[in-house]
Amino acid sequence: MDRFSVDVLPQGGWEPFRKTAITQMVRINGPFIVETSEGPLTCQDGWLALDARGYPYPIADAEKSLIYEPVVDEA
């Protein structure tokens, strides 16, 4: 099994992808723990989101603004 860390990432071959599903999120101030399908994850300050299957996962506040943008209702 391959193991990757920030120090040793594959060089080249990276393809761009965009997330296409709308994600539900709620802001949680302060540290919190989320029981995920991969075990408990701690978030110091951020957002609680639901993945495409409806499972919860944490997103750090700084990461959220890099990955997600608000949905604008065009109705």
N, CA and C atoms as a LAMMPS dump frame, in Angstrom:
ITEM: TIMESTEP
0
ITEM: NUMBER OF ATOMS
225
ITEM: BOX BOUNDS ff ff ff
-5.0000000000000000e+02 5.0000000000000000e+02
-5.0000000000000000e+02 5.0000000000000000e+02
-5.0000000000000000e+02 5.0000000000000000e+02
ITEM: ATOMS id mol type element x y z
1 1 1 N 0.849 -1.173 0
2 1 2 C 0 0 0
3 1 3 C 0.893 1.234 0
4 2 1 N 0.584 2.213 -0.874
5 2 2 C 1.345 3.462 -0.923
6 2 3 C 0.985 4.339 0.263
7 3 1 N 1.988 5.016 0.823
8 3 2 C 1.762 6 1.885
9 3 3 C 2.25 7.34 1.385
10 4 1 N 1.468 8.37 1.614
11 4 2 C 1.834 9.7 1.166
12 4 3 C 1.83 10.654 2.349
13 5 1 N 2.745 11.582 2.334
14 5 2 C 2.758 12.663 3.314
15 5 3 C 2.999 13.953 2.556
16 6 1 N 2.868 15.069 3.236
17 6 2 C 3.085 16.364 2.597
18 6 3 C 4.516 16.469 2.086
19 7 1 N 5.446 15.831 2.777
20 7 2 C 6.856 15.9 2.386
21 7 3 C 7.173 15.084 1.143
22 8 1 N 6.406 14.027 0.892
23 8 2 C 6.704 13.129 -0.234
24 8 3 C 5.435 12.917 -1.049
25 9 1 N 5.125 13.878 -1.905
26 9 2 C 3.964 13.764 -2.779
27 9 3 C 4.426 13.382 -4.174
28 10 1 N 3.59 12.652 -4.922
29 10 2 C 3.962 12.299 -6.286
30 10 3 C 4.211 13.544 -7.128
31 11 1 N 5.199 13.478 -7.994
32 11 2 C 5.51 14.588 -8.885
33 11 3 C 4.844 14.348 -10.231
34 12 1 N 4.119 15.336 -10.729
35 12 2 C 3.471 15.231 -12.032
36 12 3 C 2.243 14.329 -11.991
37 13 1 N 1.462 14.345 -13.05
38 13 2 C 0.301 13.496 -13.176
39 13 3 C -0.944 13.99 -12.455
40 14 1 N -0.88 15.163 -11.814
41 14 2 C -2.032 15.69 -11.083
42 14 3 C -3.061 16.215 -12.073
43 15 1 N -4.326 15.84 -11.899
44 15 2 C -5.408 16.29 -12.762
45 15 3 C -6.352 17.2 -11.978
46 16 1 N -6.87 18.26 -12.594
47 16 2 C -7.799 19.147 -11.888
48 16 3 C -9.209 18.548 -11.833
49 17 1 N -9.855 18.689 -10.689
50 17 2 C -11.239 18.265 -10.505
51 17 3 C -11.985 19.36 -9.757
52 18 1 N -13.283 19.47 -10.002
53 18 2 C -14.134 20.433 -9.307
54 18 3 C -15.239 19.653 -8.609
55 19 1 N -15.533 20.029 -7.369
56 19 2 C -16.658 19.414 -6.677
57 19 3 C -17.935 19.947 -7.297
58 20 1 N -18.901 19.055 -7.503
59 20 2 C -20.104 19.468 -8.208
60 20 3 C -21.372 19.436 -7.356
61 21 1 N -21.339 18.766 -6.218
62 21 2 C -22.533 18.665 -5.38
63 21 3 C -22.612 19.835 -4.411
64 22 1 N -23.825 20.255 -4.119
65 22 2 C -24.036 21.271 -3.097
66 22 3 C -23.836 20.604 -1.742
67 23 1 N -23.109 21.251 -0.864
68 23 2 C -22.796 20.712 0.453
69 23 3 C -23.51 21.518 1.531
70 24 1 N -24.168 20.834 2.433
71 24 2 C -24.818 21.482 3.572
72 24 3 C -23.782 21.667 4.674
73 25 1 N -23.716 22.851 5.302
74 25 2 C -22.754 23.141 6.366
75 25 3 C -23.391 23.984 7.458
76 26 1 N -22.829 23.853 8.659
77 26 2 C -23.223 24.71 9.771
78 26 3 C -21.939 25.12 10.491
79 27 1 N -21.856 26.385 10.905
80 27 2 C -20.669 26.925 11.587
81 27 3 C -20.663 26.447 13.027
82 28 1 N -19.517 25.922 13.497
83 28 2 C -19.33 25.498 14.878
84 28 3 C -18.14 26.285 15.435
85 29 1 N -18.371 27.105 16.447
86 29 2 C -17.292 27.877 17.06
87 29 3 C -16.589 27.033 18.107
88 30 1 N -15.272 27.099 18.104
89 30 2 C -14.503 26.371 19.113
90 30 3 C -14.241 24.933 18.71
91 31 1 N -13.484 24.226 19.511
92 31 2 C -13.133 22.85 19.151
93 31 3 C -14.341 21.908 19.215
94 32 1 N -14.376 20.948 18.283
95 32 2 C -15.413 19.921 18.3
96 32 3 C -14.852 18.643 17.678
97 33 1 N -15.493 17.529 17.993
98 33 2 C -15.088 16.212 17.485
99 33 3 C -16.245 15.648 16.679
100 34 1 N -15.934 15.08 15.525
101 34 2 C -16.944 14.473 14.663
102 34 3 C -16.615 12.997 14.504
103 35 1 N -17.59 12.141 14.743
104 35 2 C -17.434 10.714 14.487
105 35 3 C -17.672 10.483 12.997
106 36 1 N -16.626 10.161 12.25
107 36 2 C -16.734 9.933 10.813
108 36 3 C -16.629 8.445 10.523
109 37 1 N -16.847 8.078 9.273
110 37 2 C -16.712 6.679 8.878
111 37 3 C -15.266 6.205 8.993
112 38 1 N -14.318 7.135 9.084
113 38 2 C -12.902 6.792 9.227
114 38 3 C -12.408 6.956 10.658
115 39 1 N -13.32 7.216 11.594
116 39 2 C -12.953 7.419 12.986
117 39 3 C -13.164 8.858 13.394
118 40 1 N -12.903 9.183 14.672
119 40 2 C -13.142 10.549 15.154
120 40 3 C -12.14 11.549 14.585
121 41 1 N -12.641 12.726 14.201
122 41 2 C -11.795 13.822 13.716
123 41 3 C -12.067 15.054 14.557
124 42 1 N -11.006 15.745 14.94
125 42 2 C -11.122 16.957 15.742
126 42 3 C -10.933 18.18 14.858
127 43 1 N -11.742 19.187 15.089
128 43 2 C -11.617 20.459 14.378
129 43 3 C -11.535 21.553 15.436
130 44 1 N -10.536 22.394 15.366
131 44 2 C -10.352 23.438 16.371
132 44 3 C -11.372 24.556 16.243
133 45 1 N -11.768 24.884 15.031
134 45 2 C -12.725 25.951 14.792
135 45 3 C -13.129 25.864 13.335
136 46 1 N -14.395 25.65 13.047
137 46 2 C -14.744 25.538 11.638
138 46 3 C -16.192 25.216 11.388
139 47 1 N -16.392 24.302 10.458
140 47 2 C -17.708 23.987 9.939
141 47 3 C -17.953 22.489 10.022
142 48 1 N -19.204 22.134 10.256
143 48 2 C -19.63 20.746 10.203
144 48 3 C -20.394 20.597 8.899
145 49 1 N -19.946 19.69 8.034
146 49 2 C -20.552 19.526 6.715
147 49 3 C -21.054 18.096 6.55
148 50 1 N -21.901 17.896 5.56
149 50 2 C -22.377 16.566 5.205
150 50 3 C -21.829 16.203 3.839
151 51 1 N -21.244 14.992 3.723
152 51 2 C -20.715 14.572 2.431
153 51 3 C -21.854 14.109 1.522
154 52 1 N -21.525 13.645 0.332
155 52 2 C -22.526 13.252 -0.657
156 52 3 C -23.403 12.104 -0.171
157 53 1 N -22.908 11.311 0.783
158 53 2 C -23.681 10.195 1.34
159 53 3 C -24.46 10.595 2.59
160 54 1 N -24.305 11.852 3.038
161 54 2 C -25.01 12.322 4.22
162 54 3 C -24.247 12.14 5.521
163 55 1 N -22.976 11.756 5.438
164 55 2 C -22.15 11.569 6.628
165 55 3 C -21.475 12.884 7.015
166 56 1 N -21.349 13.179 8.31
167 56 2 C -20.726 14.424 8.755
168 56 3 C -19.206 14.389 8.65
169 57 1 N -18.616 15.547 8.387
170 57 2 C -17.168 15.703 8.426
171 57 3 C -16.84 17.157 8.749
172 58 1 N -15.708 17.393 9.436
173 58 2 C -15.333 18.757 9.793
174 58 3 C -14.531 19.426 8.689
175 59 1 N -14.669 20.74 8.592
176 59 2 C -13.865 21.544 7.676
177 59 3 C -13.35 22.736 8.474
178 60 1 N -12.037 22.905 8.517
179 60 2 C -11.457 24.061 9.202
180 60 3 C -11.925 25.329 8.498
181 61 1 N -12.13 26.389 9.263
182 61 2 C -12.644 27.641 8.705
183 61 3 C -11.772 28.159 7.563
184 62 1 N -10.456 28.099 7.727
185 62 2 C -9.55 28.581 6.675
186 62 3 C -9.653 27.731 5.406
187 63 1 N -9.853 26.427 5.549
188 63 2 C -9.976 25.542 4.384
189 63 3 C -11.297 25.762 3.647
190 64 1 N -12.354 26.046 4.392
191 64 2 C -13.669 26.231 3.772
192 64 3 C -13.64 27.33 2.72
193 65 1 N -13.023 28.457 3.059
194 65 2 C -13.015 29.576 2.112
195 65 3 C -12.158 29.293 0.877
196 66 1 N -11.228 28.347 0.98
197 66 2 C -10.41 27.98 -0.176
198 66 3 C -11.123 26.997 -1.11
199 67 1 N -12.022 26.185 -0.55
200 67 2 C -12.627 25.088 -1.309
201 67 3 C -14.048 25.375 -1.743
202 68 1 N -14.808 26.079 -0.905
203 68 2 C -16.244 26.237 -1.15
204 68 3 C -16.608 27.706 -1.365
205 69 1 N -17.695 27.924 -2.089
206 69 2 C -18.259 29.262 -2.252
207 69 3 C -19.755 29.166 -2.002
208 70 1 N -20.362 30.253 -1.523
209 70 2 C -21.803 30.215 -1.22
210 70 3 C -22.624 29.956 -2.479
211 71 1 N -23.751 29.273 -2.303
212 71 2 C -24.694 29.057 -3.395
213 71 3 C -25.586 30.286 -3.473
214 72 1 N -25.679 30.869 -4.639
215 72 2 C -26.527 32.048 -4.856
216 72 3 C -27.826 31.567 -5.502
217 73 1 N -28.932 31.841 -4.842
218 73 2 C -30.244 31.445 -5.37
219 73 3 C -30.579 32.353 -6.554
220 74 1 N -30.689 31.744 -7.718
221 74 2 C -30.947 32.505 -8.947
222 74 3 C -32.417 32.516 -9.305
223 75 1 N -33.292 32.234 -8.366
224 75 2 C -34.733 32.188 -8.654
225 75 3 C -35.339 33.557 -8.784
